[in-house]
Amino acid sequence: MEASKRPPGQHPGGVLHQRKALPYSYTTITLTGLLLTAAMGYLVLYVNKKPQATATDVAKVTLGAANPQDTRPHK
């Protein structure tokens, strides 16, 4: 009997366990990453905020839209 010249396996010559395409588009992955990063940044600032600061003050600081009067304690 003559031996086959093909290598063993289901898909010989292919790279094992790699997909040709990602399950989501690069845009979706990028936007999701940015959203998760922004949410984590907000939560870190919110957890470490001063007791006098409100959630709105933290959001303004996170977005970079805070004025100096927003970062001072409320009376």
N, C-alpha and C positions, 0 to 999 in steps of 0.2 A: 504494500500500500504506500502511496505517495503522501507525504506530509503537506499540509496546507501552508502556503506562504503568508497567510494573514496572521497578525498577532492575535492572541486570545482576548476575549472580552466582548461586550455588546457593541461598543462603538470604538473600534481600534483606531489609534492615532489621535483621538480627541483628548482634550484636557479634562481631567476628572473633576466633577462636582462644581463646575463653573457655568454660569448662565451667560448667554450672549447679550442679553439686555437686562437692564434694571427693571424691577417691578413698577417703579414710579418714574416720572420724568425728572430731569435735573431741576427744573423750576419748582416742582412740588417739594422735592427734598430740600432745596435751598430755603423756600418760604417756611417750611415746617421747622427747620433748624433755627432760622431767625426768630420765629414766634416762640419757640421753646427757650431760646437764650434770653429774649426780652422778658418772658414770664418769670424765669428764674432770677433775673436781675431785679425785677420788681419785688419778688418775694424776699430776696436777701435784704433789700433796702427796707421793706416793710417790717421784717422781723427785727432789724437793728435800729428802727426809728426811735426818736425820743417820745416819751409818753404824751407830750403836748401836740405832736404832729398828727395830722389827719391822713386818711388814705389818699385824699386829693393832693395834699402836699407831697406825698411820696410819689404819686403819679407825675406831678409836675417836675420834680427833680429827676425822675427816671427819663422823661422825654427831653430834659434840658430846657424846659420852658419856665423854670422857677425864677422868680425875682428874689432879691435879698429879703424882702418882707415876708415871703413865703417860707423862708428857712429859719426865721426867728420864732421863738416861742410865742404862742398866742396868749393874750391876757384876758 
